[in-house]
Amino acid sequence: MDTTADKENKISLRDKVLMAIKTVYDPEIPVDVYELGLIYEINVFPVNNVYVLMTLTSPSCPAAEIIPGEVKEKIKAIPEVNEVEIELTFDPPYSQEMMSEAAKLELGFL
């Protein structure tokens, strides 16, 4: 029979990274950055280094300095993670089509 600890050990590091990212919100929008579609790529390497390619809702986003740093700190807080690299890109440019169905529903777009 699986114990709670066994179940936690079965959660992949990528899933833990994803859960951490989902705790970061754009301060102006009540939806996490993953559901907003701001995360383009998540790579977890065999040595437990994490690379995240992400964007912001606009290059002039007031939270441009805050959001990537918060994503990095949340991922670094995972005990198994060694190094974290966050890369910002604006290609392709962000659009509302990148939002998940849940985000569109939350924001009244559906």
Order of alpha helices (4+ residues) and beta strands (2+ residues): alpha-alpha-beta-beta-alpha-beta-alpha
